[in-house]
Amino acid sequence: MCELDQVAAMPKVTRRQFGAMGAAGAVAACAPMDSSASATSGLVETAVSFPATGGTFDGVFIHPASGSHPAVILWPDIAGLRPAKIMMGRRLAEAGYAVLVANPYYRSVSGQQFEDFDAWREGGGFQTVGPWMQANTPAAIAETAGAVVAWLDAQDAVDTSRGIGNQGYCMTGSWTIRAAAAVPSRVKAAASFHGGGLVGEGPDAPVNLLRSMAPDAGALIAIARNDDAQAPTDKDALAAAGEAAAADVHVEVYDGDHGWTVLDSPVYAEAEAERAWDALLALYAEKL
């Protein structure tokens, strides 16, 4: 997960990364999220909310305009729900998925709190989100996953005959494994990108929850090179746990620093981000 020294070492955002997704998408990514519904490139995009343990869950639901599709939960990183994450959700929906871009802090606040990663970094982000993060205990995350899965399964745009995928970044990388372990009958894919807190000794540590994933599920654990440098044995522990698990688990260190997959991250690395995106789509194609 993001550490203070990592954040301090990050360069300023140039926004060149938005160009990788096309000019129209770049404009949308920089725009405020102020509409309750819109149509984008044949997609339906709606701000949603529903009761969940600990509060009212909220997020943005994006899906193709017709038909039903496998559902995916996109858990944002430490900077929360914001335009860059909506943009990533749109791209996934264009690939044929019904995507719920979640507010990971719904127990404490609703909606968008930061315009982009730099706004989080320069606006006392660590201090602001600290109490919100504390509300997301392992048990709370499992409860949230159950509520989100139940809501998705009630949507016409979701094909309930297909499994649900989930992907997380930074602090929510671990959430993907927790969700797959909490609702193994429905969550069939977990993708963690530069995730933090994956390895620990307790029974609820994500490394130890891999064995609770369904046998027909899969996990992609994509580790940043600087995270690997700080904790070089984590990949080995995750790989060993993956080998022992019934689910298919792939662990890989990517040639990018913590945050390399996120469009508004100061360390966004397009080539490695695209390689990670291709691996994500391959996981979903196989498991959902």
Backbone torsions as a table, in degrees:
resi	resn	phi	psi	omega
1	MET	NA	159.9	-179.9
2	CYS	-55.9	131.1	174.6
3	GLU	-114.3	158.6	-176.4
4	LEU	-58.4	-40.5	-178.8
5	ASP	-69.1	-33.7	176.6
6	GLN	-65.1	-43.7	-179.3
7	VAL	-64.1	-42.5	-179.0
8	ALA	-63.2	-30.6	-177.7
9	ALA	-84.2	-9.4	-177.6
10	MET	-72.2	143.2	176.3
11	PRO	-75.8	174.1	174.1
12	LYS	-71.7	148.5	177.6
13	VAL	-71.8	132.6	177.0
14	THR	-98.4	-14.5	-176.3
15	ARG	67.1	7.0	176.0
16	ARG	-60.5	-26.4	-176.5
17	GLN	-62.7	-28.9	-178.3
18	PHE	-63.7	-28.0	-179.7
19	GLY	-63.0	-23.1	-178.8
20	ALA	-64.5	-22.4	-177.5
21	MET	-102.4	1.7	178.8
22	GLY	103.0	149.8	-175.2
23	ALA	-61.4	-42.8	-177.6
24	ALA	-63.8	-42.4	178.1
25	GLY	-65.6	-34.1	-179.5
26	ALA	-65.0	-41.3	178.1
27	VAL	-62.6	-42.8	180.0
28	ALA	-64.0	-37.2	-177.5
29	ALA	-66.7	-29.1	-179.2
30	CYS	-89.4	-7.3	-177.4
31	ALA	-83.5	151.1	176.7
32	PRO	-68.6	152.8	178.7
33	MET	-90.0	81.9	-172.5
34	ASP	-118.6	10.8	178.4
35	SER	-116.0	145.5	-178.4
36	SER	-81.0	-23.3	178.8
37	ALA	-158.3	147.4	177.3
38	SER	-158.6	163.9	175.2
39	ALA	-113.4	127.8	-178.4
40	THR	-134.3	115.6	174.8
41	SER	53.4	44.5	179.5
42	GLY	79.2	13.9	-179.8
43	LEU	-108.2	155.5	168.9
44	VAL	-106.6	130.1	-175.9
45	GLU	-130.3	120.3	-172.6
46	THR	-137.1	134.6	170.6
47	ALA	-75.1	129.0	-174.9
48	VAL	-128.3	158.8	172.7
49	SER	-153.7	150.8	179.6
50	PHE	-161.2	155.6	-179.1
51	PRO	-64.4	139.4	175.9
52	ALA	-148.7	161.6	179.3
53	THR	-56.0	127.5	177.1
54	GLY	90.9	-1.6	179.6
55	GLY	156.9	-157.3	176.8
56	THR	-108.3	114.2	-179.4
57	PHE	-71.9	140.8	176.7
58	ASP	-140.5	158.6	-179.7
59	GLY	178.8	-164.9	179.6
60	VAL	-125.2	125.8	-177.7
61	PHE	-104.4	122.6	-174.6
62	ILE	-127.9	128.9	-178.5
63	HIS	-156.8	160.5	175.3
64	PRO	-57.7	150.7	-172.9
65	ALA	-68.4	-20.3	179.8
66	SER	-134.8	156.2	176.2
67	GLY	83.2	176.6	175.2
68	SER	-116.5	150.5	-167.5
69	HIS	-144.6	157.0	174.3
70	PRO	-59.6	140.1	-178.2
71	ALA	-89.7	148.4	176.0
72	VAL	-136.5	136.6	172.5
73	ILE	-101.2	124.1	175.9
74	LEU	-106.7	108.0	178.4
75	TRP	-90.6	117.2	179.9
76	PRO	-69.0	169.0	178.9
77	ASP	-80.3	-163.9	-172.1
78	ILE	-62.0	-24.2	178.7
79	ALA	-83.3	-3.3	169.2
80	GLY	79.3	-165.7	-179.0
81	LEU	-67.9	125.0	-176.3
82	ARG	-164.5	170.8	-174.2
83	PRO	-55.2	-39.9	-178.9
84	ALA	-60.4	-37.1	179.8
85	LYS	-73.9	-34.8	174.6
86	ILE	-61.5	-40.4	179.4
87	MET	-61.9	-41.9	177.7
88	MET	-65.5	-37.2	176.8
89	GLY	-64.8	-38.7	177.7
90	ARG	-62.1	-43.3	-178.9
91	ARG	-61.8	-39.8	179.3
92	LEU	-67.7	-40.2	177.6
93	ALA	-63.5	-36.3	177.4
94	GLU	-63.7	-22.5	177.1
95	ALA	-84.3	-0.4	174.1
96	GLY	105.9	25.4	-179.0
97	TYR	-119.1	152.6	173.9
98	ALA	-96.2	108.6	-165.4
99	VAL	-111.2	125.4	171.8
100	LEU	-102.9	109.1	175.7
101	VAL	-86.4	113.0	-166.5
102	ALA	-92.3	152.7	166.9
103	ASN	-91.7	105.4	-175.9
104	PRO	-70.2	-12.2	-177.0
105	TYR	-106.7	22.9	-172.6
106	TYR	-60.1	-24.1	178.5
107	ARG	-66.8	-19.2	-174.9
108	SER	-116.7	-39.9	-177.4
109	VAL	-144.0	164.1	177.8
110	SER	-115.0	150.7	171.5
111	GLY	70.0	-161.9	-177.4
112	GLN	-76.0	133.1	178.5
113	GLN	-111.9	-23.3	-178.2
114	PHE	-135.8	141.3	-179.4
115	GLU	-67.9	-39.6	180.0
116	ASP	-160.6	-176.3	-175.5
117	PHE	-64.1	-39.7	179.2
118	ASP	-63.6	-36.9	177.4
119	ALA	-63.3	-37.4	175.4
120	TRP	-65.8	-46.4	-175.2
121	ARG	-66.0	-40.6	-174.9
122	GLU	-88.6	-8.9	-177.6
123	GLY	-107.7	30.2	179.6
124	GLY	68.2	40.8	-173.7
125	GLY	-58.7	-45.0	-179.5
126	PHE	-57.6	-46.4	-178.0
127	GLN	-67.5	-35.7	-178.3
128	THR	-69.2	-47.8	-173.2
129	VAL	-84.6	-11.4	-178.0
130	GLY	-49.2	-54.4	179.5
131	PRO	-63.8	-32.8	179.4
132	TRP	-66.9	-39.8	179.1
133	MET	-64.0	-37.8	-177.7
134	GLN	-64.0	-25.5	178.5
135	ALA	-71.9	-17.9	-178.1
136	ASN	-94.9	71.4	175.7
137	THR	-73.3	164.1	176.2
138	PRO	-53.5	-41.8	179.1
139	ALA	-65.9	-39.7	179.6
140	ALA	-64.8	-40.2	179.4
141	ILE	-62.9	-41.6	178.4
142	ALA	-62.8	-41.3	177.9
143	GLU	-64.8	-41.0	177.7
144	THR	-61.0	-44.5	-179.9
145	ALA	-58.1	-42.7	179.2
146	GLY	-62.1	-42.2	-179.8
147	ALA	-67.3	-41.2	-179.2
148	VAL	-67.1	-42.6	178.0
149	VAL	-60.5	-44.5	179.8
150	ALA	-61.3	-40.8	179.3
151	TRP	-66.1	-45.6	-179.9
152	LEU	-59.7	-41.2	-177.5
153	ASP	-67.5	-14.8	178.1
154	ALA	-92.5	0.6	-176.3
155	GLN	-94.7	136.3	179.7
156	ASP	-61.5	-28.7	-177.6
157	ALA	-76.1	-6.9	-177.1
158	VAL	-101.9	129.7	174.8
159	ASP	-86.7	102.2	-174.8
160	THR	-75.9	-6.2	174.8
161	SER	-81.1	-8.9	179.8
162	ARG	-108.1	153.2	177.8
163	GLY	-69.8	165.7	178.1
164	ILE	-103.7	137.6	174.4
165	GLY	-104.0	160.7	171.5
166	ASN	-150.3	142.8	-177.7
167	GLN	-132.5	143.2	-177.2
168	GLY	-141.7	157.9	-172.5
169	TYR	-133.1	138.5	177.1
170	CYS	59.1	-122.0	-174.7
171	MET	-62.0	-25.8	-177.1
172	THR	-93.1	1.4	173.7
173	GLY	-56.9	-40.0	179.0
174	SER	-69.4	-26.6	-179.0
175	TRP	-62.2	-31.6	-175.9
176	THR	-64.4	-40.1	178.0
177	ILE	-72.3	-39.5	177.4
178	ARG	-60.6	-41.7	-179.9
179	ALA	-65.6	-43.2	-179.9
180	ALA	-64.9	-33.3	178.0
181	ALA	-77.2	-31.4	-177.3
182	ALA	-76.5	-35.1	-177.5
183	VAL	-129.7	64.5	-173.9
184	PRO	-66.0	-21.7	179.6
185	SER	-71.4	-18.3	-176.1
186	ARG	-122.6	-38.1	-176.4
187	VAL	-88.7	111.5	-172.0
188	LYS	-111.6	-1.1	179.3
189	ALA	-147.7	136.1	179.1
190	ALA	-132.5	123.9	-179.9
191	ALA	-124.8	115.3	-179.2
192	SER	-108.0	121.8	179.1
193	PHE	-113.5	122.7	-173.6
194	HIS	39.3	49.0	-178.2
195	GLY	-76.8	148.8	177.6
196	GLY	-109.7	158.3	175.5
197	GLY	67.7	30.4	-177.8
198	LEU	-81.7	-27.0	-173.8
199	VAL	-114.0	133.4	178.1
200	GLY	-168.3	174.3	-176.4
201	GLU	-89.9	-25.4	-174.4
202	GLY	-69.0	158.4	-179.6
203	PRO	-64.9	-21.8	179.3
204	ASP	-97.4	9.8	172.7
205	ALA	-67.6	137.5	-178.0
206	PRO	-52.1	-37.8	178.9
207	VAL	-57.5	-32.3	-179.5
208	ASN	-90.4	-7.2	176.8
209	LEU	-92.3	-10.4	177.7
210	LEU	-57.1	-33.1	-179.8
211	ARG	-70.7	-14.8	179.4
212	SER	-92.1	-3.4	175.3
213	MET	-72.4	153.3	-178.6
214	ALA	-63.2	149.1	179.5
215	PRO	-60.0	-27.5	-180.0
216	ASP	-95.1	14.5	179.6
217	ALA	-97.2	170.3	177.4
218	GLY	-144.1	154.9	179.1
219	ALA	-133.9	138.9	172.0
220	LEU	-115.8	118.0	179.1
221	ILE	-114.0	101.9	-175.5
222	ALA	-102.4	115.3	-171.7
223	ILE	-104.9	137.5	177.0
224	ALA	-75.3	148.6	-176.9
225	ARG	-64.1	-36.5	-179.9
226	ASN	-76.6	-28.7	172.1
227	ASP	-65.7	-40.3	178.4
228	ASP	-63.8	-37.3	179.4
229	ALA	-65.1	-34.4	-179.8
230	GLN	-77.7	-31.9	-178.9
231	ALA	-136.2	72.4	-170.8
232	PRO	-67.2	-16.8	-179.8
233	THR	-90.9	-9.1	-177.8
234	ASP	-61.8	-41.9	-178.8
235	LYS	-62.2	-34.4	179.6
236	ASP	-69.8	-41.2	178.2
237	ALA	-64.7	-41.0	179.4
238	LEU	-67.1	-41.8	179.2
239	ALA	-63.6	-41.3	179.8
240	ALA	-65.3	-42.2	177.7
241	ALA	-65.6	-36.6	177.7
242	GLY	-65.4	-39.0	177.8
243	GLU	-63.1	-35.2	-178.0
244	ALA	-81.2	-16.5	-177.4
245	ALA	-80.1	155.1	175.9
246	ALA	-74.5	-30.0	179.2
247	ALA	-72.4	160.3	174.6
248	ASP	-82.8	121.3	-176.6
249	VAL	-125.6	125.5	177.9
250	HIS	-117.3	127.5	-179.4
251	VAL	-118.4	130.1	-178.7
252	GLU	-149.1	140.1	172.2
253	VAL	-93.5	126.3	-179.2
254	TYR	-98.3	156.4	-179.4
255	ASP	-86.2	62.5	178.5
256	GLY	-155.1	153.6	-179.7
257	ASP	-85.4	169.7	-177.3
258	HIS	-53.6	117.7	-176.7
259	GLY	103.9	5.5	-170.9
260	TRP	-64.5	-19.7	-175.7
261	THR	-90.8	-8.8	-168.7
262	VAL	-98.5	129.0	-170.2
263	LEU	-57.7	-37.3	-178.0
264	ASP	-100.5	14.6	177.4
265	SER	-77.0	140.9	177.0
266	PRO	-62.0	-19.6	-178.6
267	VAL	-110.9	18.7	176.8
268	TYR	-50.8	129.9	-178.9
269	ALA	-124.2	102.3	-168.0
270	GLU	-56.5	-48.9	-175.3
271	ALA	-61.9	-47.1	179.8
272	GLU	-72.2	-31.7	176.0
273	ALA	-64.8	-40.8	178.3
274	GLU	-67.6	-36.9	177.4
275	ARG	-65.4	-39.9	176.7
276	ALA	-66.1	-38.6	179.2
277	TRP	-63.5	-41.8	178.2
278	ASP	-62.5	-39.2	178.0
279	ALA	-65.8	-37.8	176.8
280	LEU	-61.4	-49.5	-179.1
281	LEU	-63.0	-36.4	177.5
282	ALA	-64.7	-40.5	177.1
283	LEU	-61.0	-48.0	-178.6
284	TYR	-65.7	-39.6	179.7
285	ALA	-61.6	-35.5	-178.3
286	GLU	-80.5	-37.2	-167.9
287	LYS	-105.0	-16.5	-177.2
288	LEU	-104.8	NA	NA
